[in-house]
Amino acid sequence: MTVSIVVVSHSAKIADGAVELAAQMAPDVVILPAGGTDDGRIGTSLEKVLAALEAASGQAAGAGAEGTVVLTDLGSAVMTAESALEFLENPAGVLLADAPLVEGLVAAAVAAQGGADVQAVRKAAEGAGIPAGQPAPSAGGTDHLESPTSAAPDFTGDFELVNQAGMHARPAAKVAGGLASLDAEVTINGVDGASMTGLMTLGAGKGTVLHVEAWGADAEKAVEYVGGLVEAGFGEP
């Protein structure tokens, strides 16, 4: 794995719990919590955040680390993370994600597990907070492809959900995280395929047919990726 993740929260319990949840879906990704103050109170600690960033970089270095994505909960956590960057030798390798903590972390972790680069991992995190029907930001921060509505899709596919629980959180994270690493814009039943939140709002249960449309250099790969996950039942009963 090449991208590590740090979770900054005002609560040590929240940070630890979020990391534990994400680790279930991304066991090979270095994900470290930096929650609460040094004396166990609610708040943030510059020392904790800095230590986590340095540890994340060091632990992932053996696997050829190329960056770290930081997720935060409340406003002052962002300021603490930004302050920590000033003390790092290579702050350019650390990206702050403007994303919901839990949904963004899960999506980012799945993307990192799939081998996405640091920009794509941040995009996956931020895509988790995009309302249904709106496109997620591109990995470079600007739209790198035409709007999906401006031209016919390059590739399409229709796949019936066969797993009992349908499109719940884990499958949505797998789909969104994997698509974030591809050079393609994808919609699934009209919502952004790279948005975990958008996919969950579909309420797609077993037997629902997912209509996938994709644009871009990796459009065919994106459709095949979604189809493979769906047809395998996302590894679930």
C-alpha positions in Angstrom: 0.0 0.0 0.0 1.2 3.5 -0.8 -1.1 5.9 1.0 -1.6 6.2 4.8 -4.4 7.9 6.6 -4.6 9.9 9.9 -7.8 10.6 11.7 -8.0 13.8 13.8 -10.9 14.1 16.3 -11.7 15.9 19.4 -12.5 12.6 21.0 -10.0 9.7 21.4 -12.9 7.3 21.4 -14.3 8.6 18.1 -10.9 8.5 16.4 -10.2 5.0 17.7 -13.7 3.7 16.7 -13.5 5.2 13.2 -10.1 3.7 12.6 -11.4 0.3 13.8 -14.3 0.5 11.4 -12.2 1.5 8.4 -9.6 -1.2 9.2 -12.3 -3.9 8.7 -12.5 -2.9 5.0 -8.9 -1.9 4.4 -6.7 -4.3 6.5 -3.5 -3.4 4.6 -3.8 0.4 4.9 -1.9 2.3 7.7 -4.7 4.2 9.5 -3.8 6.0 12.7 -6.0 7.9 15.2 -5.1 11.3 16.8 -8.0 12.0 19.1 -8.4 14.0 22.2 -5.9 15.9 24.3 -2.7 14.6 25.9 -4.4 14.3 29.2 -7.5 12.5 27.9 -9.9 15.4 27.7 -12.1 16.4 24.7 -10.0 18.6 22.4 -7.1 18.3 19.9 -3.4 18.0 20.5 -0.7 19.3 18.2 1.7 16.8 19.6 -0.7 13.8 19.0 -1.4 14.9 15.4 2.3 15.5 14.6 3.2 12.1 16.1 0.5 10.3 14.1 1.6 12.0 10.9 5.2 11.1 11.4 4.3 7.5 12.4 2.0 7.1 9.4 4.7 8.2 7.1 7.3 6.0 8.7 5.1 2.9 8.9 4.1 3.2 5.3 7.6 4.0 4.1 8.5 0.3 3.9 5.8 -0.1 1.3 6.9 2.8 -0.8 4.7 5.4 0.8 3.8 8.3 -1.5 1.6 10.4 0.8 -0.9 10.7 3.7 -4.5 11.8 3.8 -5.8 13.5 6.9 -9.5 13.5 7.9 -10.8 15.7 10.7 -14.1 16.2 12.6 -14.6 19.8 13.7 -13.1 23.2 12.7 -10.4 23.4 15.3 -9.2 19.9 14.4 -8.5 21.3 10.9 -6.4 24.1 12.4 -4.5 21.7 14.5 -3.8 19.5 11.5 -2.7 22.5 9.5 -0.4 23.6 12.3 1.2 20.1 12.4 2.0 20.3 8.7 4.3 23.3 9.4 6.5 21.1 11.5 6.8 18.3 8.9 9.9 17.9 6.7 7.7 17.0 3.7 4.3 18.6 4.1 3.7 18.4 0.4 3.1 14.7 0.9 0.2 15.3 3.3 -3.3 16.2 2.0 -6.2 17.4 4.2 -9.6 16.1 3.0 -12.7 18.2 3.4 -15.0 15.2 4.1 -17.4 13.7 6.7 -15.2 11.8 9.2 -16.7 8.3 9.1 -18.1 8.1 5.6 -15.0 9.9 4.2 -12.6 7.6 6.1 -14.2 4.4 5.0 -14.2 5.6 1.3 -10.6 6.8 1.6 -9.5 3.5 3.2 -11.1 1.4 0.5 -9.5 3.5 -2.2 -6.1 3.2 -0.6 -6.6 -0.6 -0.2 -7.2 -0.7 -3.9 -3.9 1.0 -4.6 -5.2 4.5 -5.4 -2.7 7.4 -5.2 -2.9 10.1 -2.6 -4.9 12.5 -4.8 -7.5 9.7 -5.6 -7.7 8.7 -1.9 -8.6 12.3 -1.0 -11.1 12.5 -3.8 -12.7 9.3 -2.5 -13.0 10.8 1.0 -14.5 14.1 -0.3 -16.8 12.3 -2.7 -18.4 10.6 0.3 -19.8 13.9 1.3 -21.2 15.0 -2.0 -25.1 15.1 -2.1 -26.6 12.6 -4.5 -26.7 13.8 -8.1 -23.7 16.1 -7.8 -20.3 15.1 -9.2 -17.4 14.3 -6.8 -14.3 16.5 -7.2 -11.6 15.2 -9.4 -8.3 13.9 -8.0 -6.6 17.1 -9.1 -9.2 19.4 -7.6 -10.7 20.4 -10.9 -13.0 18.7 -13.4 -10.7 16.6 -15.6 -13.5 15.3 -17.9 -16.6 16.7 -19.5 -19.7 16.6 -17.5 -21.3 13.1 -17.9 -24.5 14.7 -19.2 -22.8 16.4 -22.1 -22.2 13.3 -24.2 -23.2 9.7 -24.6 -21.3 7.4 -22.3 -18.3 5.6 -23.6 -19.3 2.3 -21.9 -22.4 1.1 -20.1 -23.5 -2.0 -18.2 -26.5 -3.4 -16.3 -25.9 -5.6 -13.3 -28.4 -7.1 -10.8 -27.6 -7.0 -7.1 -27.4 -10.6 -5.9 -26.2 -10.1 -2.3 -28.9 -10.3 0.4 -28.3 -6.8 1.9 -28.0 -4.9 -1.4 -26.2 -1.6 -1.6 -25.4 -0.9 2.0 -22.4 0.8 3.5 -19.7 -1.8 2.7 -20.6 -2.4 -1.0 -21.0 1.4 -1.5 -17.5 2.0 0.0 -16.0 -0.7 -2.3 -17.6 0.8 -5.4 -16.9 4.4 -4.6 -13.3 3.7 -3.4 -12.4 1.7 -6.4 -13.9 4.1 -8.9 -12.0 7.0 -7.3 -8.7 5.4 -8.4 -9.7 5.3 -12.1 -9.6 8.0 -14.8 -13.3 7.9 -15.4 -16.6 9.7 -14.5 -19.2 7.1 -13.6 -22.9 7.3 -12.7 -24.9 4.4 -11.3 -28.6 4.7 -11.5 -28.1 8.5 -12.0 -25.9 9.2 -9.0 -22.1 9.7 -8.9 -20.4 6.3 -8.6 -17.5 7.7 -6.6 -19.9 9.0 -3.9 -20.4 6.5 -1.1 -23.3 8.6 0.3 -24.9 8.9 -3.1 -24.8 5.2 -3.7 -26.4 4.5 -0.3 -29.2 6.9 -1.0 -30.3 4.7 -3.9 -31.8 2.3 -1.4 -31.0 -0.5 -3.9 -31.9 -3.9 -2.4 -31.4 -7.4 -3.7 -32.7 -7.8 -7.2 -32.2 -4.1 -8.1 -30.5 -3.6 -11.5 -27.7 -1.1 -11.4 -27.3 0.8 -14.7 -23.7 1.9 -15.0 -22.6 4.7 -17.4 -18.9 5.7 -17.7 -16.9 8.3 -19.5 -13.1 8.7 -19.9 -9.9 6.7 -20.5 -10.8 4.1 -17.9 -14.5 3.9 -18.7 -14.5 0.3 -19.7 -12.4 -0.7 -16.7 -14.8 1.2 -14.4 -17.9 -0.7 -15.8 -16.1 -4.0 -15.5 -15.0 -3.1 -11.9 -18.6 -2.4 -10.8 -19.9 -5.5 -12.7 -17.3 -7.7 -11.1 -18.2 -6.6 -7.6 -21.9 -6.9 -8.1 -21.8 -10.3 -9.7 -19.6 -11.6 -6.9 -22.1 -10.3 -4.4 -19.4 -8.0 -2.9 -18.1 -11.1 -1.2 -21.3 -11.4 0.9 -24.0 -14.1 1.1 
